[in-house]
Amino acid sequence: MIDNEFLPSIKLYRMIIGLFIILMSAGIVIVYIEDDQIISMSLILQCLFVVSISILLVIFPKKDTLNFRATIIFLMSAYFFFMYLRFPDRFALILLICFIPVIPVLFLHIRLFYITLLGNITIMLCVIIYLMMNNTPGIHSYSYLDFIGVITNFLGTQLLLLFLFLLFQKRMKDQELYYVQVKQAEKLRTTGQLAAAVAHEIRNPITVVKGFIQLHEKDKEIPEHIKKQYKLMLDELEAAETVISDFLSLAKPSETKTEIISVKLALHTVMDLLNSYAMNDTIHIELESETDYKIQCNIMEFKQLFVNLLKNAIEASQPGDTIHVKLIGELDELKIVIIDNGTGMNEEQLEQIGTPFYSLKAKGTGLGLMICYNIIEKYDGTIHFKSEEGKGTEVTVTFPIVQK
């Protein structure tokens, strides 16, 4: 069974659908009685609609696909229009037609909503025009009383539903953003707790081992071919200490002094640091900006942030590639966009970005991006990754602009 997140519970869903089927079935019985218990073609068609819709709604939780949802919406729309044409003197059926676009909203599907809304308006207008041309006021009494009023009220209802849907969609996006922020905060909290628990305990024995290696390195009695291995051992211990320092910076972020910095100048400094590293694979970094911008932050943390991001872009790129860095000012917000044409990431990898110990590098720890998130959060900024496997990655970092 597919887990439908928008269903409150399968038990409640079955209760609501059961009640809906009972109401539709009761409608068949009422029509049958009103028609003097004559089984007409329209009654048979109504029964087919009710049976088909009921079967689809019952098996929907197990067969939830886009085509399945579209079929349910189509059949229910057809059923409501059929009932309106079958019983034109009942005003309640016009109301049902007005609220057909609500059905895809229940499925939380944007495209189906717009298709249903447009289809509903088009079909209803065609029906009204058809009724006006056929001049049957005795049958379609409610419509003929005020055609203009019916059309106006119907279109007004559709516009109201569109407004409510857009409002609902915005709220959903806000909730999604809030969920992402909470999730990221939880990652940082978990990593901080882990760092506080183990970092000091690991650093002490490493310091002792490192001290003994440095001591033996100066011992003239030890053969030189053995001493050559000491450099490798010290390098590995240095790498381990770097990881521990990253842990500690997450566990207890230091309070830093901020200043107003020139973004263009600061990025040029970072690029100068990384150019030699990038040129090993003939990778170029280009800064594109006609205007300089000022932001308030700590210059060392700013450099640390973009060294991490640009280093990731370099390592993901192919020899001869160019990494583009763009500065885009929008009102009181600065966007710094880093674009590479490297290996890229799939959706699953994008979701894991920033998770402790998750890295796409063979010897990566995932702490570099965690520190990036920490720095960005400190300065009320945001960081967003957009990527496609095999086509590269686009990283957008935002900072509040300091007005001149």
N, C-alpha and C positions, 0 to 999 in steps of 0.2 A: 504493500500500500504506500502510495506517495504521501509524504508529509506535507500537507497544505497548511502553510503557516498562517494564512488569513482565516482559516476555520477556527472558531473559538474552541470547539471540541467536537469529536465525531458524534458523541451522544447528543449534544445540543443541535448539531446540524441535522441529524436524523429526525429529531423532534420537530424542528421547523419545517423541514421538507415534507414530513408526514402530514402536518397540519395543512400545508399548501396543497398537497395532493387530495386531501379530503375536501377542501374548499372547491377545487376544480371538479372533482367527482360530483359534489353536491350541485354544482352548476349544471352538469349534464342531466341529473335527475329532475331539476326544476324545469329545464327546457323540455324534457320528455313529457312532463305533466302538463305544461302550458300548451304543448302541441297535441293535446288530447291522446297522448300515448301512441303517437304515430312515429314510426322509425323512418325519418326522412334522410335524404342524402346529406344535408347539412349537419344533422345529428351524428351521423356516422363519421363525418369529417372531424367534428368536434371531439368525438371519442378517440379518433386516431391521434389528434393533437395531444390530448390529455395523456394517453398511454405512452406516446413517444417521449414527451417531456418528463413524465414521471420516471420512466426507465433511465433516461439520461441523468436525471438528478440523483437517483438512487446509486448508480454506479460511478458517479462523478469522482468521489474521493479516491477510487482505485484506478481511474483512467484519466487523470488530469493532464491534458495536453492543450496546446493552443487551438488546434482544430476542434477538439471536444468542446471547449468553451465557446468557440465561434458557432458551433452547431446548436448549442443550448440557446444562445442569444438569438440566433436566426429563427429557431422554432417558436420561442416565446414571443418574439416580435410578430411573426406570422400569425400566431394564435390570437394575439390581442387585436390585430387588424381584422382578422376573420370575424371575431366576435363583434367588433364595431360595425362592420358591414352587415353582419347577420342580425344584429339588434340595434339599428340606427337610432331608435328612440330612447336609448338609455345613456344618459349623459356620463355616468360613471366610467363607461368604457373609453370615452375620450380622455379621461384622467389617466387611465392605465396606459394609453398610448403615449401621453405626455411624459410618463416616467419610465419608458423603455430604456433610455440611456443609463439609468441607475444600475441595470443588471451588470454591465461590464465593470462598473465602479466596484461592485462587490467582489469581482475577480481581481481587482487591483491591476488592471491591464490598460495602459494608456492608449495604445494603438486601437484596440477594440472599442474603447470609449468614443474616440473621434469618428471611427467608421460607423458605429451605431448611431451617433448623434446626427451625422450628415445624412445617413440613410433614412433615419426616422423623419427628419425634416422634409427630405425630398419626397418620400412616399406619402406623407400626410398632405403635403401641398398638392400632389397629384390627385389624391382622393377627393380633396375639397373642390379642386377644379372640375373633376369628373362629376361630382354631385351638382355643382352649379350649372353645368352644361346639360344635365339630364332633367333638371327641373322636376324633382319629386318631393315637394314639400310635405305631402301627406305621410311619406315614409320617414324621411330624415328631418323630423320636426325641429329638433334642437339646433341642428346646423343651419336650417333655413331661417330660423328666428333672427340670427345675427352672424352671417358668414364672416364679416370683417372682425367681429368680436372673437369668434372662434379661432381665426388665424392669428390675431394679435395675441390672445391669451396663450395659444400654443407656442408661438415663437418666443414670447416672454418667458414661458416655463423652460424652454430649451436653453435660453441665455442664462437663466438663473442656475440651471444645472451645470452649465459650462463654468460659470463663475465659482460655484461651490466645488467643482472638480479641481479647478486650478488652485483654489485655496487649500483644498485637501492635499493636493500634490505637493504644494510648497511646505505644508506642515510635515508631510512624510519625509521630504528631503532634509528639513531641519532636524527631524528625529533621527534620520540616518547619520547626519553629521555629528549629532550629539552622541550617538552610539559609538561612532568611530573614535571620538575624543575620549569617551569613557574607557573604551577598549585600550587605547593608547596609554591612558593614565594608569590603567591596571598593569600593563606591560612594564611601565617604568617603576611602579611600586614593587612589583614582584622582583624585578632585577635589582632594585635598590636593597631590598631585604636580603636577597641572596648574597649580594656584594658585601653588605655589612657583616654577614655571618662568616664568610670564608676568606675575604681578601687579606686581612691582617695575618691570619693563621698561615696562609700560603707564602706571604712575603717574607716572613721571618726565616723559615728554612732556606728559601732561595738566597737570601742575603748571606747566610752562613756558607752555603755551598759556593757562592760566587767569590766570597772572600778567600776560601781555601784554594780555589782554582787560581786566583790572582797571585796568591802566595807561592804556589808550586810553579807558576809560570816564571818566577824570578829565580827559582832554584837551578843553579848551574849544573848540579849533578844529574838532573833529568835530561835524557837525550832529546835532541832537537826534533826528531821525527815524532816523538810523543807530544811535545809542546805545540806542534802544529794543530793538534786536535783541540787544544784549549780554546783557540779563537772561535771555533765552531760552537763549543760548549757555552762560552760567554755570550755569543750572539743569540743562542736559543734562550738562555736565561734572561737576556735583555728583552727579548720578545715576550717572554712570560711576564716580566715586570710591567711592560707596556699594557698588557691585557689587564693586569691587576689595577693599574692606575686608572684605566678606563672604567673598571668596576667601581672604584672609589669615587670617581667623578660623578657617577650615576647615583651612588648611595648618598653622598653628601656633597651636592653641588656647591661650589665655593661662591661666596659673594664677590662680585667683580664690579669695578668702577666702570661706568658707561661714559661714552663721549659721543659727540656728533662727528660722524665720519663721512668721508666722500666715498660713495660706493664704487664709482669708476676707478678711483685710485687704489682702493683696497683690493678690488678684483684684479687689477693689473699686477699688484704685488703677489697675489696668490698664483696668477698665471706664470709669473717669472720663476716662482719656486718650482712649478710643475713642468715647465717647458722642457727642461733637460730630460725629465722622466718620460714625457710624451714623445720627444723627438727620437728616443731609442727605437720606436716603431713608426717613425715619420708621421706621427699624429699631430695635427695642428689644432690650436685653441684660438678661436676668434671671438672678440668682444664686439657686439653691435649695439651702439648707443650714440645718439646725437646729443643727448642731454645728460648732465650729471645730476645725481640725486643725493640727498643727505638723509641719513637715518641715525637713530640714537641706539648705540649698543657698545659692547666691549670689542675692541679691534681684534684681540687675540681669539675670542670666541667666533667672531665673524670669519676670520681666516681659517680656523679649525673646521668650521661648518663647510666652507666651500672647498677646502683641501680634500675633505672626505668625499664630497659629491663629485668633484671633478676627477679625483683619482678613480672613483668607481666608473665614471664615464670613459676614462682612458683605458681602463682594464677591460671594459666591455667592447671597445672599438677594434676595428681591423686596421692593419698597417695602411697608411695613406689616407685614413678618414680625417674629417674635420669636425671638431666639436664647436657648436655655436652657443655663445652666451649672450642673451638679449636682456636689456633693461627696458621695462615697459611701465611708465607711470600712468596710473588711473586714479584721478581725484586725489585722495589722501593715502593711496596705497601704491607701493612699488612691487612689481613682479620681476623677479630674476629667474629667467628661464634658461635651463641647460638642456641642449638637444644633441643627442648622439645617434649615429646610425649603426649601432652595435648589435649585439646578440638579442637584446630585448628580453622581455619576460612575459609569461602567460598569466592568465587571471589568478590561478592558484598561487603563483609566486608573488604576484602583486599584493595579495591579501596577507601574505606572511611577512612583507617588508616591515622592518622595525621590531620584529619578534626577537627576544633574546636568544642568542646562539643560532639563529637562522641566517645563513649566508650562502650565496651562490659561488663563493670562492672556495677553493680546496682547503686553504688554511684560514679562512675567515671565521670570526666569532660573532658577527652581527652587532657588535657593540658600537661600531662606528656610526651606524645610522641611528641607533638609540641615542647616542650623544647629540646627533643632529636634531632629533626631535626635541630633546631637552633644551637645547639652545634656542630653537625656534619658539618653543612654548614660553620661554622666559621673556621674550621680547614681543609677545602678543602677535606673532606671525603664524603662518601656515606653511605646510609643505605637502605637495601633491605629486604623485607619480602617475604618469600615463605611458603605457608601453604596449608593444605588440611583438610577439616572438619573431625574431628574424628581421625586424624592421627598426629596431632602436627604442630609445627611451627618452621621454621628455619630463624633466623635473621642474616644477614651478614652486619657487620660494617667495613668500610675500612678507614685507615689512611695512610698518606704518612710516610714512614719509614725514620728516621734520620740515615744516613750512619755513621758507626763507624769510 
